[in-house]
Amino acid sequence: MLPNKLEKGDYIGLISPSSAIEKDDLEIINNSIMLMEGAGFKVKFGNNVLLNSTGYGATAKEKAE
């Protein structure tokens, strides 16, 4: 199964299934968002993408959500 090609105006969803996002990562993330939006895409974050409930990331339940 092959997904449809992304078109301008489509959403790109961002998740963080592994480690927590650190402050040092925010510049890279913001630059990436600017690139994606500049290419015509919309960016949406997962509900728990910025959580750091455990000190090293979100809980398994939060990640699954």
C-alpha positions in Angstrom: 0.0 0.0 0.0 1.4 3.4 -1.0 0.1 6.6 0.6 -1.1 9.5 -1.6 1.5 12.1 -2.4 1.4 15.1 -0.1 -0.2 18.2 -1.7 0.1 21.8 -0.7 -2.3 22.6 2.1 -2.0 19.1 3.6 -1.2 18.6 7.2 2.1 17.1 8.4 1.7 15.8 11.9 4.6 15.9 14.4 4.9 13.4 17.2 7.7 12.6 19.7 7.5 8.8 20.4 10.9 8.6 22.0 12.9 11.1 24.1 11.6 14.4 25.4 12.1 17.5 23.4 14.7 19.7 25.0 15.0 23.5 24.8 18.0 23.1 22.5 15.8 21.2 20.0 13.3 24.1 19.7 15.3 26.1 17.2 15.7 23.1 14.9 11.9 22.3 15.3 11.0 25.9 14.5 13.2 26.0 11.5 11.7 22.8 10.2 8.2 24.1 10.7 9.1 27.3 8.7 10.5 25.1 5.9 7.3 22.9 5.8 5.0 25.9 5.9 7.1 27.7 3.3 6.6 24.6 1.1 2.8 25.0 1.5 2.1 22.5 4.2 0.3 22.9 7.5 1.9 21.6 10.6 0.1 20.0 13.6 1.6 18.8 16.8 0.4 15.7 18.6 -1.4 16.4 21.9 1.4 15.2 24.1 4.4 15.9 21.9 6.0 18.4 24.4 5.2 16.4 27.6 8.1 15.3 29.9 6.1 13.6 32.6 8.8 11.1 33.5 11.9 13.3 33.3 13.0 11.7 30.0 9.8 11.9 28.0 6.1 11.2 28.2 4.6 8.1 29.8 3.7 5.1 27.5 0.0 6.0 27.8 0.7 9.6 26.8 2.8 8.5 23.9 0.1 6.2 22.7 -2.5 8.9 22.8 
